[in-house]
Amino acid sequence: MSLEGKKAVIIGGCGHVGLPLGVKFALAGAETTLIDIDAAVVEKVNGGSFPFLERGGDEQLRLAIDAGLRATTEPMKCAEADIVVFVIGTPVDEHLNPKISDVVQIFDGYVEYIKPGALVVMRSTLFPGTMEHLYNRVSQAKLDLNLAFCPERVAQGYALDEIDSLPQIVSAFEDKAFNAAYELFAALAPEIIKLSPLEAEMTKLMANSWRYLEFAIANQFYMIAEKNGVDFYKIYEAIRYDYPRAKGYKSPGFAAGPCLFKDTMQLASFFDHQFSMGHSAMLVNEGLAGFVVDKAAAHFDGSLWGKTVGILGMTFKANNDDIRESLSFRVRKGLEFKGAKVLFNDPYLEGSTPLDELESAADVLVLSTPHREYGDREYGDRAFTKPMVDVWGAYRSSTLELFPGTKNEDVASLKRANQ
Ligand SMILES: NC(=O)c1ccc[n+]([C@@H]2O[C@H](COP(=O)([O-])OP(=O)(O)OC[C@H]3O[C@@H](n4cnc5c(N)ncnc54)[C@H](O)[C@@H]3O)[C@@H](O)[C@H]2O)c1
């Protein structure tokens, strides 16, 4: 299937979700326009550069531009399209409730200009019930639009690989809208999952909340072990060693960024803040920053006055340039409050202290984001000489003591039977 002959517009089109999707639309043959209020990123995109790190980004963007992709700040471009996709941010407010008014206001700002009969796809992560609200608004305003919800599920930085390879969720209140959205995403994806809009809204939130909880339990166990002077990574290795049921056991580390926290809080808000496991996960994951600060201070009897701490990595995830909701900033504040002079390095950001300079100035290092440039057991040979707070276990030295048994054959068949 191709999108030849279609005119597509993406609102929020130069963001982390909108831009890779726009590239895919253009490469599939659609005449694609990205509408975004950020003039600087619009210019960058039209110049052929991704404004953030995306694997294969610039190369595919240039091909998409050759195929006709354009970015603009001109909102009225939405009037020309027969496919309009909304991919604006959907944050939570200071009370951890969704800012639905943001979505509604932006939707209202465009929707009356969209031409009758067009497919309108919501691609942002939505608070459950938002689709019904939007559908009712459209019906009350007597607008002839086909409204669908197709939540994005890619991992940041890997969207161009994943849009083509992940099954896409497609939902709508009406068959006509479902069919139009199905046609759009079937042109890109290997398989389509049909859900109702409410199911789709909850699917997306529950998928992200589940990941957030998985990280939380790893972080909680890490804190329990380390607080008791036990090397958690030895326990971690022991749990996983040749034990199939623990294969997916997550390792500790900062669970941050623009999605997992806020999506868990959206689900909590949807459940009248009775999603106690979600709230507990939030306390653990956010609390890990303070735990790391205390670990750094513990190298100096709890006080960091007169000490210099070097933070390695400020972005929210490794090998990426996105600082949104990164816990490194909370670590920095905590260290400064305890009296430390804080330097930071990040190879993906401008203006940070060079690594060698940081290491020689620091009394202790904190590995906040395990970028590949810092080296580890996987990437190699970088050896830091300063003490290190290493919640990620990138430099862990724990090795299990293993001894041969006599029942190797029996063990193998027992393992097969238990899998
Ligand atoms: N980042 C991810 O990897 C990811 C993955 C899956 C789902 N999501 C969801 O996708 C949605 C978008 O996230 P994102 O990371 O792409 O956000 P983003 O901030 O990177 O992109 C949003 C874009 O919308 C633009 N924008 C804001 N208001 C606008 C307006 N009125 N008109 C036109 N453009 C406007 C912004 O300038 C920005 O470029 C969120 O709901 C998020 O939860 C994100």
The ligand as a Tripos MOL2 file, in Angstrom:
@<TRIPOS>MOLECULE
LIG
   44    48     1     0     0
SMALL
NO_CHARGES

@<TRIPOS>ATOM
      1 N1          8.8520   11.2360   22.8390 N.am      1 LIG1
      2 C1          8.4940    9.9880   22.6180 C.2       1 LIG1
      3 O1          9.3330    9.1090   22.3550 O.2       1 LIG1
      4 C2          7.0380    9.5920   22.6570 C.ar      1 LIG1
      5 C3          6.7110    8.2380   22.4160 C.ar      1 LIG1
      6 C4          5.3710    7.8630   22.3900 C.ar      1 LIG1
      7 C5          4.3830    8.8170   22.6350 C.ar      1 LIG1
      8 N2          4.7280   10.1280   22.8950 N.ar      1 LIG1
      9 C6          3.6440   11.0990   23.0980 C.3       1 LIG1
     10 O2          3.5730   11.9060   21.9340 O.3       1 LIG1
     11 C7          3.1550   13.2360   22.2770 C.3       1 LIG1
     12 C8          4.1710   14.2280   21.7500 C.3       1 LIG1
     13 O3          5.4070   14.0050   22.4010 O.3       1 LIG1
     14 P1          6.7750   14.5110   21.7880 P.3       1 LIG1
     15 O4          7.8660   13.8730   22.5860 O.co2     1 LIG1
     16 O5          6.8050   14.3700   20.3190 O.co2     1 LIG1
     17 O6          6.6910   16.0550   22.1680 O.3       1 LIG1
     18 P2          7.6080   17.2030   21.5720 P.3       1 LIG1
     19 O7          7.6070   18.2920   22.5690 O.co2     1 LIG1
     20 O8          8.9190   16.6490   21.1060 O.co2     1 LIG1
     21 O9          6.8110   17.6620   20.2610 O.3       1 LIG1
     22 C9          5.6370   18.4210   20.3000 C.3       1 LIG1
     23 C10         5.7590   19.4790   19.1960 C.3       1 LIG1
     24 O10         4.5300   20.1780   19.1320 O.3       1 LIG1
     25 C11         4.8200   21.5440   18.8610 C.3       1 LIG1
     26 N3          3.6340   22.3160   19.2290 N.ar      1 LIG1
     27 C12         3.2090   22.6860   20.4770 C.ar      1 LIG1
     28 N4          2.0680   23.3750   20.3820 N.ar      1 LIG1
     29 C13         1.7390   23.4320   19.0710 C.ar      1 LIG1
     30 C14         0.6880   24.0310   18.3460 C.ar      1 LIG1
     31 N5         -0.2880   24.7160   18.9550 N.pl3     1 LIG1
     32 N6          0.6700   23.9040   16.9960 N.ar      1 LIG1
     33 C15         1.6600   23.2440   16.3530 C.ar      1 LIG1
     34 N7          2.7010   22.6650   17.0050 N.ar      1 LIG1
     35 C16         2.7360   22.7630   18.3350 C.ar      1 LIG1
     36 C17         6.0630   21.8270   19.6590 C.3       1 LIG1
     37 O11         6.7590   22.9520   19.1880 O.3       1 LIG1
     38 C18         6.8650   20.5010   19.4660 C.3       1 LIG1
     39 O12         7.7320   20.5780   18.3470 O.3       1 LIG1
     40 C19         2.9680   13.2150   23.7910 C.3       1 LIG1
     41 O13         1.6260   12.9450   24.0730 O.3       1 LIG1
     42 C20         3.8490   12.0630   24.2350 C.3       1 LIG1
     43 O14         3.4120   11.5180   25.4410 O.3       1 LIG1
     44 C21         6.0360   10.5240   22.8960 C.ar      1 LIG1
@<TRIPOS>BOND
     1     1     2 1
     2     2     3 2
     3     2     4 1
     4     4     5 ar
     5     4    44 ar
     6     5     6 ar
     7     6     7 ar
     8     7     8 ar
     9     8     9 1
    10     8    44 ar
    11     9    10 1
    12     9    42 1
    13    10    11 1
    14    11    12 1
    15    11    40 1
    16    12    13 1
    17    13    14 1
    18    14    15 2
    19    14    16 1
    20    14    17 1
    21    17    18 1
    22    18    19 2
    23    18    20 1
    24    18    21 1
    25    21    22 1
    26    22    23 1
    27    23    24 1
    28    23    38 1
    29    24    25 1
    30    25    26 1
    31    25    36 1
    32    26    27 ar
    33    26    35 ar
    34    27    28 ar
    35    28    29 ar
    36    29    30 ar
    37    29    35 ar
    38    30    31 1
    39    30    32 ar
    40    32    33 ar
    41    33    34 ar
    42    34    35 ar
    43    36    37 1
    44    36    38 1
    45    38    39 1
    46    40    41 1
    47    40    42 1
    48    42    43 1
@<TRIPOS>SUBSTRUCTURE
     1 LIG1         1 GROUP 0 **** ****
